[in-house]
Amino acid sequence: MVSEEVHYLNRPTFIEKLAAAVTANRSLLCVGLDPRSSEPDAIFTFNKTIIDATHDLVCAYKPNFAFYEAQGLEGLAALRRTIEYIHETTDVPVILDAKRGDIGSTAEAYAKAAFEVWGADAVTVNPYLGHDSVQPFTAYADRGVFLLCHTSNPGATDLQTLDCGGQPLYQVVAQQATRWGANVGLVIGATYPQALRAVREMAPQMWMLLPGVGAQGGDLEAALAAGLDQQGSGIIVNAARSIIYAEDPRTAAQELRDRINTARSTSNTQYPTPKSQTPTSPRDQLILALANIRCVRFGDFTLRSGQRSPIYIDLRLLVSHPNILRDVARAYAQLLRPLAFDRLAAIPYAALPIGTAVSLELGCPLIYPRKEVKGYGTGRAVEGECQKGERVVVLDDLITTGASKLEAIAPLEELGLQVKDVVVLIDREQGGREDLEKRGYRLHAVFGLGEMLDVLAQHGHISAMQRDEVKAFLAESRNP
């Protein structure tokens, strides 16, 4: 298996390079470098002309591997020279359109070729074989991976819209993609704006590569209206033939870029106006870090209680981000130090790694109540060493209502342990605090969800309208 740590290079990540190019060139335009020349020696010269003419108008270049491979070794040499030239002369990232997808060991070789041999900043991948075929690509955490979701060709509906338990297959792909890595994006054709809208609602913060504009006849304005994120960004609009074979490629690129920007400015998307681009406090920094690794998501979710929610908190992702987990543990420790207790009790499953990190931070012993008591082995309801009469603080990741906390407290108290305090990272502010207080327990939370929403809006992660809508939901659904 490819180790993620190997691929953290001392260089900007794909997302950082993309965002910088979007800002510097005021552009969401990607030019597809798809030369159809039968003379391999002419390919690099052709590409160089296009790059020189458009490098200040685009956010990315996308060479399609097939057009180079078709010319044999000379064509592949032209591909290498093209990517090297882009990196040497511009700050624009390269998306290699290779549509790879195979079993794990072969996928590792494909990933190494795309990122280490060809030097691409991102690559397109077919997710049909599942997560283990994608993971070798996402393991290169500084690069980007665009999964085929709903493609632009007419035959896309043959398979991609098949019903899968009440939702089309492409939406299942989008749901899976949100769990497969922070460097994952999706490929969705401009020829299917309704699919684009549905996926944007499911993945509000994900970058999407948009083919089908130009020669394929996709409706640019409809696609942008459906797919722009809350910042008026999040889409990479690819065009190849309509630009590279235009009489004047620069003029064609500039006109399309400006047309995209006009659509962005007239879209009904409520763009936030960040008050500050730099976090002003460690609390802000931690909230933004949680959002950046997708511990905080916006969409349409069903909670454990069965309640539908426009926001979902998934702190299980912290196990894959040790630096942020350490900062979370330190935030818990600040709440815990004034309290009187002998042991921590972490609630499985999300709070177990958090509890371990907090235990190490404080040098405090940890126990945990089992979700289920086994009929073999020790048969214990609580794992770890403890003595009757000891004071225990219950630790969990978040609180909505108090039900799960009360369930976890019961076996602790049956052992004669004293529980007075419950500590969480996030209080969803839907009545959990009041539930616990009625039973005589005190809740301590690092963050209230309202504060987090304010910070995310302030720094441009969500719009003010989206913040207000979520706050209204939280107030309406508050447990009486």
N, C-alpha and C positions, 0 to 999 in steps of 0.2 A: 504493500500500500504506500502511496506517495505521502510523505510527511508534509504537513502544512508549513512547519517552521522553516523548511528548506527554501521556500519560495517567498519569504518576506525579504525583498531586496531593498537596498538603499536607493529607492527611486519612487516617484509618484505612482500611486495605484492607477488602474484604468479609470476608476470612477473619478479620481482627482484630476487626471488629465482631461477626461471628457468634460467635467464641469468647468475647468479652466478654459478650454477651447470654446465651449458654449458662451461663456461670459466675454472672453476676449474678442471673438468674432461675431458676437450677437447672432448666433446661428444654431439651428437644430438640423442643419442640412448635412447629410453624409453623401459623398460621391462614390459610386460604385466603379471601381477600376476593373472593368470587364472587357479587355481588348479582344476583338475577334480576328486578329491578324493571323495570316498563315505564314508570316515571316517572323520567327522568334527574335531575330536581332532587332526588329523594329519595335518590339513590345515595350521595352524600358524607355526608349526615346519617346514613344507615344505617351506613356504614363507620366514621364517627367514634364512633358509639356502641359498636361492637365494639372499636375500638382503645382507647378510654378504659377499657373493662371488662377488657381482657386484656393490656395492654402490659407488665405485670410478671410475666406467666405464660408468655411465648413467647420463642423465639430468633429468629423471623423472621415476616414477613407475606408472603403470596404472592397478589397480585391477578392474575386471569386476564384477559388483554387482551381476549379475545373478548366477555366480558360487558359491557365498556365500549364497545367498537367497535360492538356491536349497537345501541347507543342513539345512534349518530351523534356529532356534535360535542359535544353536551351530555354524553354519556357519557364521551367522552375528556377533557373538562374536569373531570369528576368524578374520573377517574383521576389527573390531574395534581394536583388538590387533595388527594386521598387520600395520594399519595406525599409531597407537601410537608408535610402534617400529621404523618405518621409521622416524618419527619426533624426537624421543628421541635419535637416534643413527646416523642420517645423516642430511645433509642440503638439501636433494633432495626433490622436491615437489611431491605431490601425485595427480594424475588425476583420479577421480572416474568415471569409464565408466558406467553411469547409463542410458543415453539416455532419460532423462526425457522430458516431454512436456504435458502441460495441461492448463486449464483455470487459470486465474490469482490467485484466492484464493488457488487453489490446488497447483499451481506452487510455491506459497510462502511457503507452507508446504514442498514441495520437496526440495526447496532451503535451508530451515532451516535444514532439515535432512542431506543434503549433506555436508553443511559447518559447522553447529553447533553441530550436533549429531555425524556424522562420522568424521568430522575434515578434509575433503578433501581440498586441495589447489585449485583444479579446478574440473569441472564436464562437462560431455558431455550432450547436450540438443538437442532435436528435435524441429526445428523452425516451424513446419507445422502449428501450431495454431497462429503464428504471434507474433508481438512485445510484446503484453501484457502478453504472456505466457513466454517470455524470460526475461522481465524486473525484475522480482523478483530475478533472478539469477545474473544479471549484477549489481543489487543494492548493492551486496556485492563487493564493488569496490576493495578490497584487494585480491579477488579471481579471478580465470579465468573461462571462459565459452567457450566451444568449440561446435559450432553449426554443426550439420550434414549437409553437403553440397553436396558432391558426394562420396558416400560410396564405399567400395571395392568389395562388393558382386556382382555376375552376374546380379541379379535382379535390380540393381541400375538404369538401363536404362528404367525400366518399367515406372517410374514416373519422375525421376530426370532430364531426358533429354527432357521431353515434351516441345514443343514450346510454349513460352509465349510472344507473340507479337514480334517475330523475334529473341528471344534469349532463350536458354534452361532454365528450371526452376532452375537448380543449380546455374546458373550465376545470376539470380534474387536474390536467397538467399545470394550469395556473396555480391551483391550490397547493400542489406538491412543490412547485417552484419557490413559493414563499417560505418553505421550510428547508430548502437545500443550500442556502448560503446567502450572505449579504452581497456577494459579487455576481448574483444571478439576475439576468434579465430575460425578456421574452420576445419572440419574433411573432408579430401579428400583422397581417396584410391590411393595407389601406383600402382594399377592395371589400372588406367586411367590417364597416364601422360599428355595427351593432355588437359584434363579437369583441371589438376593441373596447367599447363602453362597458360591457359586462366584466371584462378582465380588469379594466382600470378600477372598477368598484371593488374587486376582490384583492387587488394588489395596488393600493393607492400610491405607494412610494417607489415602485419598481420602474427601472428604465425599460423601454420597449423599442425594439428596432422595427421600423415600419417600411417594408418594401411595398411595391405595387403602385407607387406614384409615378406619373410620367407615362412611359410607353405602355404600361399595363392598365392605365385608365382609372386608377383609384381616385376617389373624391377626396382631395387633400383637405379642404375645409371641413367636410363632414368627419373625416378621420381625426383631425386635430380637435374639433369640438368634443368628440367622444373620448379621446385618449390623453389629452393634456392633464398633468397632475395639478395639484393645488397651487404650485408655483408657476404655472404656465410653462412647464418644461416636462421632462420625463419621457420625451419621444425623440428618437433619432430617425429623421425622414431620409430614406435612401432613394437616390435617383442615379441611374447609370447612363443608359443609352441617350436619354433626353438631354444630357449634359455633355458627355464625352464625345458624342458624334454631332453635336450642334455646330453650326457654322462658326459661332463664337462661344466656346465653352465658358469663358469667364462671364460673359453677359448672361448666358443661360443660367449659370449657377447663382449669380447675383439676383436675377429676377425671381428665381424660385426661393432663395433665402428670404428676400423681402416679402414675397407672398406668404411664406410661413409666418414671418413676424407680424404681418398685418392680421392674419388669422389669430395669432396669439393675443394681440392687443384687443381684438374685438370679441374674443371668446367670452362666454358667460361664466367661465371659471373665476371664482373669487380668489385672486392672488393676494397673499399676505404681503404686507410691507414690513420687513423686519426692522425692529427698533435698533438692534445691535447685531452685528455679525460675529462678535466675540463673546463667549460666555463670560458673565461678570462675576461668578462665584463658583466654588466647588460644587454647590448643590445644582446649579444650572448645568455645569459640565457633566455631572453624573446623569441627570435627566436626559440630556442630549445624547450621551453615550448609550443609554438604554434604548432610545429611539433609533439610533443608528444601527444597532445590531438586531433591530426588529423585535425587541422585547415588548414594545408598544406598537400595536397595529390598529388600523382603522378600516372598517368595512362592515360586514354583517356576520355576526358570530353567535353561536349558541353556547351559553355558559353551562357549568355543571348543574346549576339549578333548573335548567331548561329555558331560562330567560334569554331572549334575543338582545344583543348588545351591539352598538356601533363601534365599540372599542374592545380590544382584547389584550390582556397582559400575559405574556408567556415568559416567565423568569427562568424556566428550565434551560433556555438558551445560554444562560450565564456560564454553564459548565464548559462551553467552548471558547470562553473569553476570559482567561485567568486574570488579566490586568483589571478588567472591569469588576470581576467577582471580588478581587481584593479590595477595590474601592467600596463595593457594597458592604463587605464585611466590616470595614472601618466605620461606615455610616451606622450600621447596627451597633457597633461597639460604643459609639458616642451615646446612644440611647440607653445602653445596658449599664454603663459604668455607675450611674447614680443609684441603680436598683440594688436591693439586697437579695442575693440568691446564692445557692450552692452549685446548681447544675443548670445547663440548658437542655431543653427537650425540643428537638426539631421534628416537625410533622412531615412524614413522607408524602409525595416524593420530591417535589420541587425544593422544599426547604432543607433536605438532607445535605446537599453539597454546600448550600449557604451556611447551614448550621456548622458544618465541619470547618469552613473558612473562618467563621466567627469564633469557634472554639480555639482555633489556632491563634487568632488575633489576640484573644483575651487570656489564653492559657487556662481555659475553663473546661471542666469535663462535660461531655455530651451524652445524652441518652435519646432514644426515640421510641414512641409508641408504634407498634406494628399496625399496618392496615388490616392484616388478617393474622390470626393466630394459627400456627401450623399444628397438625395433630401428631407431629413427630419431633425429634430433637428435644430441646428444653421446653417447648410449648409456651414460651414466655409471651406476654402481651406487651412488654416493654423491654427493649434491648439496651444493654449497657449496665454498669454498676450504679446502684443507688441504695439509700438507706431510708427507712421510714422516718418521717419528720423533716426530711430535707426540703429546702425551699427551691422550687423549680420555676424558671421562666420559660414559657412556651414560645417557640419561634416558628414563624411561617413566612411565606413569600408575600402574600397579600390577604386582604379580607374584603369580602362582599357582604355577606351576612355572617352571623356568628356561629352558624350550625357546625361547620367542620372543626372549628376550634373547640367547641363544647364536646364533640365526639372524641377529640384527641385528649382532652383534659380528663375525661372520665376514667380511663384505665390508670392514669397517673395518680389520681386521688384514691382509687381503690387500693393502691399499694401504700397509701398513707403519706404520699408526697403532698406538700403544700404548694398550691398554685394561686397566685394573685395577679400576675402580670403576663400579658401576651404582647409580643413584639413582632411587627411586620415591616416590610419595606414600603408597601403601598396600601393605603386605605382607599378603596373605591368610593367611600363616602355614601354608601347605600344602606346604612343602618346597622352595620356590623358592630360599631363601637357601642351603640345603645343596647344591642343584644347582649353583649358581654357585661356591660355595666349593670343590667337588670339581674344578672346572675352573680354579681359581686366581683367581677374581674376588671382590671384596668387595661386598656389598649394603648400601646405606644407605636406610632408609625413614623418612619423616616419622612415619607411624602404623603400628602393628600393628593388624590387624583386631580382635584381642581387646580392646585398649584402646578402640577406637571403640565396640564393643558395650557395654562397661562404661559409657561416657559416655552413650550413647543410653538405656540403662536407667536410669541415675541421674537423667536429666532428663525421664523419662517418655515418650520416643519409642517405646520398646518395653518389654514386660514383662520381669521377671527370668526367667520361664520361657522366653520367646522367645530371650532372650540365651543362656541355658544350652543350649537346643536347637541354636542355630547354632554355638556353641562346640563342642558334642559332634560335630556334623557335620564341622567343620573338623579336629578331632582324628582322627576316624575316616577321613577322606579324605586325610590327609596323605601326600604322596608319600614312599615309603620310601627 
